[in-house]
Amino acid sequence: MSRRRTSRAGCGARGAEAAAAFLAGQEITHTQCGQCGTVIAGVNGRYSCGVCGWTNPWWEGIKPLPTAEDDMTA
């Protein structure tokens, strides 16, 4: 017997609009890994290499991180 996912309250049209606005502000960026040189992709200048595990510091991103007030589920 499989379980079905039920929709969350508040995920209607207003939630979809908020999600679309959030996604519109995201940018996929590319660079070379700072440790092994593998070409990697990240979101808004934040990277993590799947080959060697290197990650860049959070403050090197090109946009500020969202705040607690930006979290719709809080």
C-alpha positions in Angstrom: 0.0 0.0 0.0 1.5 3.3 -1.0 1.0 6.6 0.7 -0.3 9.6 -1.2 1.1 13.0 -0.6 -1.5 15.5 0.4 -1.3 19.1 -0.6 -0.2 21.5 2.1 -2.4 24.3 3.3 -1.4 27.7 1.7 0.1 26.2 -1.4 -2.6 27.5 -3.7 -2.4 30.4 -6.1 -0.7 32.7 -3.6 1.9 30.1 -2.8 2.6 29.4 -6.5 3.0 33.1 -7.1 5.5 33.4 -4.2 7.4 30.3 -5.5 7.6 31.7 -9.0 8.9 35.0 -7.7 11.5 33.2 -5.6 12.7 31.1 -8.6 12.9 34.2 -10.9 15.5 35.6 -8.5 17.8 32.5 -8.8 20.7 32.4 -11.2 22.6 29.2 -12.1 26.3 30.1 -12.1 29.4 28.0 -13.1 33.1 28.0 -12.0 36.0 25.7 -11.5 36.3 23.9 -8.2 38.8 25.6 -5.9 40.4 22.3 -4.9 40.4 19.9 -7.9 39.5 22.1 -10.9 36.3 20.3 -11.9 33.8 22.6 -13.6 30.8 22.9 -11.2 27.5 24.7 -11.2 25.9 26.5 -8.3 23.1 28.8 -7.5 23.8 32.5 -7.0 27.6 31.9 -6.8 27.4 29.3 -4.0 29.1 26.1 -5.0 29.8 22.6 -3.7 31.9 20.1 -5.7 30.5 16.6 -6.0 34.0 15.1 -6.9 36.1 16.3 -4.0 33.6 17.8 -1.5 35.0 21.4 -1.7 32.5 24.2 -0.9 33.0 27.9 -1.2 32.2 30.2 1.8 28.6 31.4 2.0 29.7 35.0 1.8 31.1 34.6 -1.7 27.6 34.3 -3.2 26.5 37.0 -5.6 23.2 37.7 -3.8 22.3 37.8 -0.1 20.9 34.7 1.5 17.2 34.9 2.4 16.3 35.9 6.0 13.9 34.2 8.4 11.2 36.8 7.4 11.5 35.5 3.8 10.6 31.9 4.9 7.0 31.3 4.0 6.7 28.2 6.2 8.0 29.8 9.4 
